[in-house]
Amino acid sequence: MGFLLRIVLATALVNLAPAVAQAKNAVASPALQKEFDSFIEKFRAALRANDSVAVAGMTRLPFMNDSAIHDAAQFRAKTYATFFTAKNRACIQRGKAVYDRDQEKNDNYFVFCGETIFVFTKTPAGFLFTDVGAND
């Protein structure tokens, strides 16, 4: 029984290895990178100015699909001050964005700031700030 289990596990690892290698090597196309660079430049400028109105305008609403944050005013009141502290704004200014493509084939960039991950996703309208997650 132990031998059979080892074969099954070895087969599973061999089949999983290409998917893991592909995820680690995800690379954005030059056109996608250029589009994101343009977006993040504007986003960072808004953060430098501490302009919650501009940041809300570059955010997919309802934010994180939360019906309580369905417009820019609610985003500014309920989300901006919580996540865009001076420390996080500075981190996003200097942080390197990391590209990855998720299971639904969405193009995402992530900026890691301590325990928080800021997510920017390519949408039909262009790149938008779409999510905040825990860096665990």
FENVEN-V211748 format. One record per residue. PSI is psi in whole degrees, 0 to 359 (NA if undefined). Layout:
BEGIN
psi=PSI
psi=PSI
END
This chain:
BEGIN
psi=319
psi=321
psi=315
psi=318
psi=319
psi=322
psi=316
psi=315
psi=318
psi=318
psi=317
psi=317
psi=319
psi=319
psi=330
psi=330
psi=313
psi=323
psi=319
psi=316
psi=320
psi=318
psi=321
psi=337
psi=19
psi=129
psi=131
psi=148
psi=156
psi=322
psi=318
psi=317
psi=317
psi=318
psi=316
psi=317
psi=319
psi=316
psi=309
psi=331
psi=315
psi=320
psi=315
psi=324
psi=319
psi=320
psi=319
psi=321
psi=358
psi=44
psi=91
psi=332
psi=314
psi=318
psi=317
psi=324
psi=344
psi=21
psi=139
psi=124
psi=144
psi=139
psi=127
psi=33
psi=28
psi=115
psi=341
psi=350
psi=62
psi=354
psi=173
psi=320
psi=317
psi=322
psi=313
psi=318
psi=322
psi=340
psi=316
psi=306
psi=329
psi=313
psi=335
psi=58
psi=166
psi=320
psi=314
psi=323
psi=318
psi=320
psi=315
psi=328
psi=319
psi=348
psi=143
psi=130
psi=135
psi=129
psi=144
psi=158
psi=129
psi=182
psi=332
psi=9
psi=28
psi=138
psi=122
psi=149
psi=143
psi=137
psi=122
psi=124
psi=94
psi=241
psi=4
psi=140
psi=127
psi=130
psi=133
psi=127
psi=141
psi=124
psi=172
psi=334
psi=2
psi=191
psi=143
psi=153
psi=123
psi=342
psi=156
psi=132
psi=171
psi=134
psi=90
psi=NA
END
